[in-house]
Amino acid sequence: MSHIARLLITCPDRPGIVSAVTTFLYTHGANIIDLDQHSTDPEGGTFFLRLEFHAPVLDLSRSALETAFGEVVGERFGMDWRLSHADDVKTVAVLVSRHDHCLMELLWRYSRGELPCRVAAVVSNHADAQKSVESFGVPFHHVPVADGDMPGAEAAMLDILGDADLVVLARYMRVLSGSFVSAFPNRIINIHHSFLPAFVGANPYRQAHDKGVKLIGATAHYVTEELDAGPIIEQDTARVNHRFGVADLKNTGSDLERNVLARAVTWHLEDRVIVHGNKTVVFR
């Protein structure tokens, strides 16, 4: 992966974008190995592109390539763009409370090399998962919320998280403040145990049971100041029936939660997600 780079682009749609991008990369010695694109409307719409290229030998340094691309292509088409390199390993921190099934799924995949990242820390307001986390060789930090002192807990967590590239809420059952969220724009992923926008907030399985639903779901989304309203990355559902109690719904939903969150985290780490307003474009 040492010579793989990824380019994400959002811009007004018009003819010539793909030609300009690919010609620029060819000129500087890159070989395109994957390209996906989407337009909301060919006339006056918004254009999205994810491009992956192999560049063992470039005629420019990384910083010079970025500068040249911005000047030659980016400014010309009014692009919002980002270039990343696969060997710049992203740092991930995971926040969790007592329900550890999503956390364990992430750590298991991480231990098998299936998550392209470095899990730098697991932070919890309970100490329950400490031994399990440390068995994976990952540092565990217990940050309790004393007497409802969420600001103090957030300050302690920010010191631990530092400049993490991604923060994952793997069933962290505390509402984060706007100032905390703003420190990681579009870099906090939450798993919500319902098929949003249905059953926002607490006890969604109880809400689903009370409504007598025939489908339950799980939703992975970026965190914004508005509770459970951020851009959705991935969702999945399972069929249930009148025989399911709340405990049955939770057991069925836990499988959805762990897999939906793992997919969303993987796609983010592989630079497959473009946030556009309150929606996402996911190239997979």
N, C-alpha and C positions, 0 to 999 in steps of 0.2 A: 504493500500500500504506500510505499515511500514516494512514489511518483504519481499518485492519483490526486487529482484536484477536482473540485465541484464548483459550479457556477450557478447561482440562483438569480433570476431576473424577473422583475415586474415593471411593466411600462405600458403606455398607450399602444394599442395595436396599430400597425401599419406595415405595408410591404417592405421587405428587405431586412428585417431584423435577424432572422436565422442566417441569412447569407452573410451579413456583416459580422456576426459573432463567430461563425465557423471559419470565415476567411481570415479573421484576425488571429485566431488560434493556430490555424494552419501556417500562417506566415511566420509565427514564432516557434514552430517545431512541435506543436501539440497534436496528439492523435485522439480524436473523439471516440469514446467507447460506449457512451450511452447518452441519449437525448430524448427528452419528453417535453411536450408543450401543450398549452391550453389557452384558448381565447374565449372570453365571455361573449364577444360579438366581433366578427371580422370588420365591421364598419363602426368605428367609435368605441370599441370594447377595450378591455384590459387584457394584456398578453402576459402569460406566465411561462417561464422556461426553467428547466433543470437540465444541466449538461455536465457530464462527467468526462474528464479527459486524462490521458496518460501522457506524461511529459518527462521522460528520463533525461532529455537534453533540451533545454530552452536557451534561446539566445539572449534572455533577459533574466535578471534576478526576480524573485517573487514580488518584492516591493515595486520594482520597475515595471513588471508585467501589469500589476494592478493600476499603477499610475497611467500607463499607456492605454490600457483598456478603457479607463474612465475618460480619458481625453479623446480617444479615437472613436469609441463606440458608445459608451455610456452617456456622455453629454449629447451626442447627436440624436439619440432616441429617447432622451429624458428618462433614463432607467434608474430604478431603485435596484441595486444589485449587490451581491455578496459573493466573494471568492474564498473558498476554504480548502485546506489540504488535509487529506485523510490521515497523514502521519502526525498532525497536530492533535494529539489525543485529548478529548474533552474530559473535564473533571466534573463528576456527578456527586451530589449529596442527596441523601434520602431522608425524609422526615416520616415518622411513623408513630402511632399510639400503641394500643394493645393488639389490634387485629393485624397479624403479621403475615398473612398469606400472600399478599402482593409483594411485600418486602422479600420474602423467601424466594418467590419466583424470580425476582430481579437478581438476587444474589446468586441463585443457582445458575441462571443464564450467564451471569458475569463470570462465574467460576469456570464455565465451559468455553469462555472466549466468544460468546455469542453477542455480547454488548460491546461495541467499539468505544470504550471509555475507561476511565479510572474512577472507581467508586472511592472517594476520598473520606467519606464520613457517613455514618447513620446517626441521626439525632432523634431522640424520643422523649416525650414527657413522662414516660414510664420506663422502668428498668427491666421489664419482662424479657425483652429480646436480646439482652446484652450477650449472653453466652452463645446464642445462635449466630449472632452477627460476627462476633470475634472468631468463631470457628472458620469463617471464610477469610480471615486475615484482614478484616475491615475495622477501622476504629469506630468505637461506639461512644456516644456522648449522651448522658442523661441530663436533660434540661427540664426540670419540673416547672409547672406553672403554679407558683406559690400564692395562695389566697387570691386567685384571679389576676395575678400580676403578669398579664400577657406582654405589656411593654418591656418588662425586665427580661422575660424569657426570649422575646424577639431580639433584644440587644445581645444577649448571650449567644443566640443562634447565629446572628450575623457575624459575630467574631469567629465562630467555628467555620461558617460557610465561606467566608472570604470572598474571593472572586470566582466562585464555582460557575462553570459554564451552564449547568442545568441543576435545578432543584426539583426533586420528585416527591410529591405528597402521596405516599403509599398507605392511604387510610390514616392520615394525620388528622385527628378529630378536633382541631382547634381552628377558629377563623383567624386568618392572618390580616394584619392591618394594611391599609393602602400604602403606607410608607415602606413596609417590608416588601410588598409586591412590586412596588416601583423600583426597588433595587435590582430586580431580575426581570426586566420587561420581556415578555414572550419566552421566558426561560424557567417558568415554574409550571410543571404538569401535574394535574390532580386527577385521581380516579374517583368518580362519583358513582355510587351504587344504585343508579337508576338510568333509564333511557331518557336523558334530558331532551327537551325542557320539562318533561313530566317529573313530578315528585322532587322538587328542589328542596334543599335543606336537610334537616335531621330526620332520621327514621324513615327513609324512603321505602324499605321493605314493609314496614307497618302500614304506610300510606297505600302501597300497592295492594296489600291484603285487604285493607278496608274498602278499596275500590273494586275488588274482585277482578283484577286484570287477568288477562290470559297470556300476556307476554311481560317478561321483566327484562331489564337490560342493564348495561354498564356503559359509562361514558368517560373517556379520557379527554381532557380539555386543558388549554392554557388558563392560568389563573389571572383574573382581573379583580378590581376592587368590588365589583358586583358579584355577590355570592352565586357560584355555579352558573355563571353566565358568559364565561370566556369562550374564545374560539374552539370549536370541537375538532379534535384530531381523529378519533376513532370511536366506534360504538359497536355493540353486538347485543343480541337478544337470545332468550331461550323461552320456549313455550311452557306454560304452567297451566294448572286447572284448579277446579274447586276443591280438590283434595289437599292442596298445598297450604300448610300453615305458615306462619311467619318464619319459623326455624327452617322449614323446607325451602322457602324462597331464599333465605340467606345462604343455605348450602349450595343451591343451584347457582345463585348469583356470584358466589366467591370464585368459581371457575371463570366466569365471564370477566370479573374484575381483574384477575391476575393476568389473563391473556390480552385483554384490551389494553391495559396499562403497559405491558411489555412491548406490544406492537408500537404503541405511540412513542414510547421512549426510544425504541430502535430507530424509527423513522426520523425522529428529531436528530438523533446522533449521526445518522447518515445523510443529513441535510436534504431530506425529502419533503419538508413542510415549508410552505410560504404562507405567512399570515397576511390576510388582506381584509382590513376592517375587522369585523367580528366573525369572519369566516376563515377557513384554511383551504389551500390547494395542496393536496398530498399526492406526490408522484411516487407510486410504488409498483 
